[in-house]
Amino acid sequence: MDISNILQIAGNIAIGAGIAFMLFGAVNLFRFKDFYPRILVTSKIDTVGLLTLLIGICLHNGISFFTGKVLLITIIILILNPMVAHIVARSAYLAGYQLEGQLVDDSETDSSKGE
């Protein structure tokens, strides 16, 4: 086996792992009931699954101009995807979006229990 066959096999494994991660993440997304956990999970699914998939594509195709473009897209996704998820969650929080199960703020509870 030469190096190109090994890179193609490694690329196929990474592509399969990325697709599997995205599939399992999308299926398990329905386990979360509220907005904030769902936005966290979707951010992880997109970031990790898509990055694994794109790295697998780069390994599978070898060194070319196409691989450089895919690596540039990978870097952009790595930077922007968590940032966009944070902006969406923060804007929902600042707009006053509440969770279904009302959370209790620790500062509002009776402080005499700890004494």
N, CA, C and O of each residue as an XYZ file, in Angstrom:
460
protein
N       0.846     -1.197      0.000
C       0.000      0.000      0.000
C       0.880      1.245      0.000
O       1.828      1.357      0.778
N       0.555      2.149     -0.864
C       1.291      3.404     -0.872
C       0.541      4.460     -0.052
O      -0.552      4.211      0.455
N       1.146      5.626      0.065
C       0.617      6.678      0.945
C      -0.725      7.222      0.460
O      -1.552      7.633      1.274
N      -0.954      7.231     -0.856
C      -2.223      7.770     -1.362
C      -3.394      6.874     -0.986
O      -4.483      7.362     -0.684
N      -3.169      5.556     -1.005
C      -4.245      4.647     -0.578
C      -4.534      4.794      0.908
O      -5.694      4.747      1.318
N      -3.504      4.971      1.715
C      -3.688      5.145      3.159
C      -4.450      6.446      3.433
O      -5.336      6.478      4.286
N      -4.104      7.520      2.709
C      -4.811      8.786      2.889
C      -6.270      8.687      2.454
O      -7.143      9.292      3.077
N      -6.542      7.932      1.392
C      -7.932      7.762      0.961
C      -8.726      6.954      1.976
O      -9.889      7.266      2.232
N      -8.132      5.936      2.551
C      -8.820      5.151      3.579
C      -9.059      5.997      4.824
O     -10.144      5.957      5.405
N      -8.045      6.764      5.236
C      -8.210      7.648      6.398
C      -9.266      8.712      6.115
O     -10.042      9.066      7.003
N      -9.302      9.219      4.899
C     -10.317     10.192      4.522
C     -11.711      9.603      4.556
O     -12.651     10.249      5.019
N     -11.852      8.378      4.068
C     -13.157      7.714      4.107
C     -13.623      7.466      5.545
O     -14.805      7.610      5.859
N     -12.686      7.094      6.403
C     -13.039      6.876      7.818
C     -13.469      8.194      8.460
O     -14.447      8.221      9.207
N     -12.758      9.281      8.185
C     -13.121     10.583      8.756
C     -14.463     11.074      8.218
O     -15.253     11.650      8.965
N     -14.724     10.854      6.946
C     -16.015     11.240      6.370
C     -17.136     10.439      7.026
O     -18.175     10.996      7.380
N     -16.929      9.148      7.188
C     -17.936      8.314      7.856
C     -18.154      8.720      9.304
O     -19.287      8.728      9.785
N     -17.073      9.057     10.000
C     -17.200      9.489     11.397
C     -17.949     10.814     11.488
O     -18.768     11.000     12.388
N     -17.676     11.738     10.563
C     -18.385     13.020     10.565
C     -19.867     12.853     10.299
O     -20.694     13.475     10.964
N     -20.207     12.015      9.327
C     -21.619     11.767      9.026
C     -22.305     11.068     10.198
O     -23.435     11.411     10.546
N     -21.632     10.093     10.809
C     -22.208      9.392     11.958
C     -22.418     10.342     13.133
O     -23.452     10.284     13.798
N     -21.448     11.214     13.392
C     -21.588     12.167     14.494
C     -22.770     13.103     14.262
O     -23.542     13.383     15.180
N     -22.903     13.583     13.029
C     -24.014     14.482     12.727
C     -25.357     13.751     12.814
O     -26.341     14.325     13.281
N     -25.405     12.504     12.376
C     -26.647     11.729     12.441
C     -27.054     11.439     13.881
O     -28.207     11.650     14.257
N     -26.102     10.953     14.695
C     -26.409     10.663     16.094
C     -26.769     11.940     16.854
O     -27.646     11.921     17.717
N     -26.107     13.027     16.543
C     -26.417     14.290     17.194
C     -27.801     14.788     16.838
O     -28.524     15.287     17.701
N     -28.181     14.658     15.567
C     -29.507     15.107     15.136
C     -30.604     14.246     15.751
O     -31.663     14.762     16.109
N     -30.368     12.955     15.877
C     -31.362     12.073     16.483
C     -31.509     12.374     17.973
O     -32.625     12.415     18.491
N     -30.397     12.583     18.655
C     -30.441     12.835     20.099
C     -30.794     14.278     20.439
O     -30.968     14.608     21.612
N     -30.901     15.127     19.451
C     -31.286     16.518     19.690
C     -32.684     16.604     20.295
O     -32.976     17.522     21.061
N     -33.534     15.664     19.958
C     -34.915     15.696     20.433
C     -35.037     15.319     21.907
O     -36.124     15.427     22.474
N     -33.971     14.888     22.529
C     -34.005     14.571     23.956
C     -34.040     15.831     24.815
O     -34.475     15.790     25.966
N     -33.587     16.938     24.261
C     -33.550     18.188     25.002
C     -34.848     18.948     24.770
O     -35.332     19.028     23.641
N     -35.409     19.504     25.836
C     -36.720     20.128     25.742
C     -36.662     21.638     25.584
O     -37.596     22.232     25.045
N     -35.609     22.261     26.030
C     -35.559     23.717     26.049
C     -34.625     24.259     24.972
O     -33.837     23.530     24.370
N     -34.744     25.556     24.755
C     -34.002     26.232     23.693
C     -32.500     26.240     23.944
O     -31.726     25.932     23.037
N     -32.076     26.582     25.146
C     -30.652     26.770     25.418
C     -29.848     25.471     25.298
O     -28.777     25.494     24.692
N     -30.305     24.352     25.839
C     -29.552     23.110     25.597
C     -29.540     22.703     24.124
O     -28.553     22.157     23.632
N     -30.636     22.970     23.431
C     -30.684     22.607     22.011
C     -29.706     23.435     21.186
O     -29.062     22.907     20.279
N     -29.588     24.718     21.490
C     -28.650     25.542     20.709
C     -27.216     25.125     20.996
O     -26.367     25.190     20.108
N     -26.931     24.698     22.221
C     -25.592     24.211     22.552
C     -25.280     22.936     21.773
O     -24.199     22.796     21.201
N     -26.229     22.017     21.755
C     -26.004     20.743     21.079
C     -25.894     20.929     19.566
O     -25.045     20.305     18.929
N     -26.736     21.773     18.988
C     -26.649     21.978     17.543
C     -25.327     22.644     17.156
O     -24.781     22.371     16.087
N     -24.822     23.505     18.018
C     -23.520     24.114     17.744
C     -22.420     23.053     17.741
O     -21.530     23.081     16.891
N     -22.480     22.127     18.682
C     -21.474     21.058     18.736
C     -21.602     20.116     17.543
O     -20.598     19.694     16.970
N     -22.843     19.787     17.169
C     -23.057     18.906     16.025
C     -22.481     19.530     14.766
O     -21.746     18.885     14.019
N     -22.823     20.795     14.538
C     -22.340     21.474     13.333
C     -20.823     21.582     13.316
O     -20.177     21.269     12.316
N     -20.270     22.023     14.422
C     -18.830     22.281     14.454
C     -18.032     20.989     14.317
O     -17.214     20.862     13.406
N     -18.258     20.045     15.197
C     -17.439     18.833     15.205
C     -17.747     17.939     14.006
O     -16.832     17.431     13.358
N     -19.028     17.748     13.710
C     -19.389     16.874     12.596
C     -18.926     17.407     11.258
O     -18.357     16.669     10.453
N     -19.164     18.684     11.017
C     -18.776     19.257      9.736
C     -17.258     19.372      9.594
O     -16.721     19.159      8.508
N     -16.573     19.703     10.674
C     -15.109     19.779     10.604
C     -14.499     18.408     10.331
O     -13.555     18.296      9.549
N     -15.026     17.371     10.964
C     -14.531     16.020     10.704
C     -14.797     15.615      9.259
O     -13.951     15.000      8.610
N     -15.967     15.963      8.771
C     -16.318     15.664      7.390
C     -15.401     16.393      6.410
O     -14.925     15.793      5.446
N     -15.152     17.673      6.645
C     -14.302     18.441      5.739
C     -12.840     17.999      5.786
O     -12.165     17.989      4.757
N     -12.351     17.638      6.961
C     -10.988     17.120      7.063
C     -10.875     15.785      6.333
O      -9.861     15.507      5.694
N     -11.922     14.958      6.428
C     -11.935     13.708      5.670
C     -11.915     13.944      4.175
O     -11.265     13.205      3.436
N     -12.629     14.978      3.718
C     -12.604     15.317      2.292
C     -11.205     15.763      1.876
O     -10.735     15.403      0.796
N     -10.542     16.538      2.720
C      -9.173     16.971      2.403
C      -8.216     15.787      2.331
O      -7.370     15.725      1.439
N      -8.346     14.846      3.267
C      -7.477     13.669      3.242
C      -7.754     12.806      2.014
O      -6.831     12.263      1.407
N      -9.005     12.685      1.660
C      -9.390     11.832      0.549
C      -8.903     12.382     -0.797
O      -8.522     11.609     -1.676
N      -8.913     13.701     -0.963
C      -8.540     14.303     -2.246
C      -7.057     14.590     -2.378
O      -6.586     14.824     -3.491
N      -6.307     14.583     -1.296
C      -4.881     14.876     -1.387
C      -4.631     16.372     -1.471
O      -5.538     17.179     -1.271
N      -3.393     16.729     -1.769
C      -3.006     18.139     -1.811
C      -3.359     18.705     -3.191
O      -2.863     18.249     -4.221
N      -4.240     19.721     -3.170
C      -4.634     20.386     -4.410
C      -5.189     21.766     -4.057
O      -5.282     22.137     -2.887
N      -5.549     22.505     -5.086
C      -6.162     23.810     -4.865
C      -7.515     23.661     -4.174
O      -7.892     24.491     -3.347
N      -8.243     22.597     -4.518
C      -9.527     22.298     -3.880
C      -9.357     22.080     -2.384
O     -10.165     22.567     -1.593
N      -8.324     21.359     -1.989
C      -8.051     21.099     -0.574
C      -7.761     22.399      0.166
O      -8.181     22.569      1.311
N      -7.046     23.315     -0.478
C      -6.788     24.620      0.150
C      -8.066     25.398      0.392
O      -8.220     26.039      1.432
N      -8.991     25.344     -0.573
C     -10.272     26.031     -0.391
C     -11.088     25.387      0.727
O     -11.722     26.089      1.515
N     -11.075     24.056      0.800
C     -11.818     23.363      1.848
C     -11.210     23.663      3.220
O     -11.944     23.830      4.194
N      -9.889     23.732      3.309
C      -9.254     24.079      4.581
C      -9.577     25.513      4.999
O      -9.740     25.785      6.188
N      -9.670     26.421      4.047
C     -10.071     27.794      4.355
C     -11.503     27.836      4.878
O     -11.790     28.545      5.842
N     -12.394     27.089      4.255
C     -13.776     26.996      4.735
C     -13.811     26.373      6.127
O     -14.599     26.793      6.974
N     -12.960     25.371      6.368
C     -12.894     24.728      7.685
C     -12.475     25.726      8.766
O     -13.051     25.732      9.854
N     -11.500     26.551      8.484
C     -11.047     27.553      9.462
C     -12.151     28.577      9.728
O     -12.372     28.975     10.872
N     -12.836     28.997      8.680
C     -13.933     29.960      8.851
C     -15.046     29.361      9.697
O     -15.582     30.035     10.576
N     -15.401     28.107      9.446
C     -16.447     27.447     10.230
C     -16.007     27.288     11.677
O     -16.805     27.475     12.595
N     -14.749     26.946     11.885
C     -14.228     26.767     13.242
C     -14.334     28.046     14.053
O     -14.580     27.995     15.259
N     -14.154     29.185     13.414
C     -14.222     30.468     14.104
C     -15.664     30.954     14.240
O     -16.074     31.379     15.320
N     -16.430     30.895     13.161
C     -17.746     31.539     13.145
C     -18.867     30.734     13.793
O     -19.766     31.320     14.396
N     -18.837     29.417     13.684
C     -19.968     28.630     14.165
C     -20.210     28.771     15.671
O     -21.350     29.029     16.057
N     -19.212     28.617     16.540
C     -19.470     28.841     17.964
C     -19.853     30.292     18.279
O     -20.647     30.549     19.185
N     -19.287     31.226     17.530
C     -19.601     32.629     17.756
C     -21.068     32.930     17.428
O     -21.736     33.650     18.169
N     -21.558     32.387     16.337
C     -22.946     32.609     15.946
C     -23.902     31.963     16.943
O     -24.933     32.548     17.275
N     -23.573     30.760     17.426
C     -24.418     30.106     18.428
C     -24.464     30.930     19.713
O     -25.516     31.049     20.340
N     -23.328     31.495     20.102
C     -23.291     32.338     21.291
C     -24.131     33.599     21.097
O     -24.846     34.015     22.009
N     -24.048     34.202     19.926
C     -24.816     35.424     19.662
C     -26.313     35.142     19.695
O     -27.080     35.935     20.240
N     -26.738     34.016     19.115
C     -28.161     33.666     19.111
C     -28.649     33.395     20.537
O     -29.719     33.865     20.923
N     -27.876     32.644     21.318
C     -28.274     32.345     22.692
C     -28.277     33.608     23.553
O     -29.172     33.792     24.378
N     -27.298     34.465     23.370
C     -27.238     35.702     24.157
C     -28.383     36.634     23.803
O     -28.962     37.265     24.688
N     -28.719     36.733     22.518
C     -29.831     37.601     22.138
C     -31.152     37.062     22.670
O     -32.031     37.843     23.036
N     -31.308     35.747     22.720
C     -32.524     35.179     23.314
C     -32.572     35.471     24.806
O     -33.634     35.776     25.347
N     -31.424     35.381     25.472
C     -31.374     35.676     26.912
C     -31.679     37.147     27.184
O     -32.444     37.469     28.093
N     -31.083     38.035     26.397
C     -31.316     39.467     26.603
C     -32.742     39.874     26.240
O     -33.259     40.857     26.771
N     -33.377     39.129     25.344
C     -34.766     39.415     24.992
C     -35.733     38.898     26.052
O     -36.930     39.180     25.987
N     -35.225     38.140     27.030
C     -36.062     37.665     28.122
C     -36.661     36.295     27.893
O     -37.646     35.939     28.540
N     -36.090     35.515     26.986
C     -36.620     34.180     26.730
C     -36.400     33.316     27.958
O     -35.280     33.211     28.458
N     -37.471     32.694     28.448
C     -37.414     31.869     29.650
C     -37.443     30.391     29.272
O     -37.976     30.012     28.230
N     -36.866     29.575     30.130
C     -36.952     28.135     29.965
C     -38.329     27.660     30.396
O     -39.018     28.356     31.142
N     -38.742     26.478     29.933
C     -40.056     25.953     30.302
C     -40.135     25.678     31.794
O     -41.084     26.113     32.447
N     -39.159     24.966     32.351
C     -39.103     24.743     33.789
C     -38.475     25.960     34.432
O     -37.287     26.218     34.235
N     -39.246     26.712     35.195
C     -38.743     27.958     35.753
C     -37.573     27.665     36.689
O     -37.710     26.929     37.666
N     -36.427     28.251     36.374
C     -35.251     28.084     37.208
C     -35.289     29.068     38.360
O     -35.832     30.166     38.244
N     -34.704     28.657     39.472
C     -34.661     29.510     40.650
C     -33.264     30.081     40.762
O     -32.274     29.351     40.726
N     -33.195     31.396     40.899
C     -31.901     32.056     41.061
C     -31.424     31.836     42.486
O     -32.197     32.005     43.430
N     -30.158     31.459     42.656
C     -29.622     31.183     43.986
C     -29.619     32.420     44.873
O     -29.710     32.300     46.095
N     -29.515     33.599     44.286
C     -29.487     34.811     45.096
C     -30.881     35.146     45.657
O     -30.987     35.905     46.621
N     -31.949     34.588     45.062
C     -33.291     34.856     45.543
C     -33.769     33.865     46.577
O     -34.820     34.084     47.181
N     -33.047     32.783     46.810
C     -33.474     31.770     47.767
C     -33.138     32.223     49.175
O     -32.391     33.181     49.371
N     -33.697     31.522     50.154
C     -33.472     31.841     51.562
C     -32.030     31.495     51.925
O     -31.605     30.348     51.785
N     -31.291     32.480     52.387
C     -29.880     32.261     52.708
C     -29.695     31.691     54.109
O     -28.566     31.393     54.500
N     -30.764     31.533     54.869
C     -30.625     31.002     56.223
C     -30.409     29.504     56.238
O     -30.053     28.961     57.284
N     -30.608     28.810     55.129
C     -30.427     27.360     55.093
C     -28.963     26.984     55.276
O     -28.667     25.960     55.892
N     -28.062     27.769     54.767
C     -26.651     27.459     54.840
C     -26.028     27.785     56.179
O     -24.887     27.398     56.432
N     -26.732     28.478     57.037
C     -26.145     28.876     58.327
C     -26.391     27.879     59.415
O     -25.956     28.083     60.548
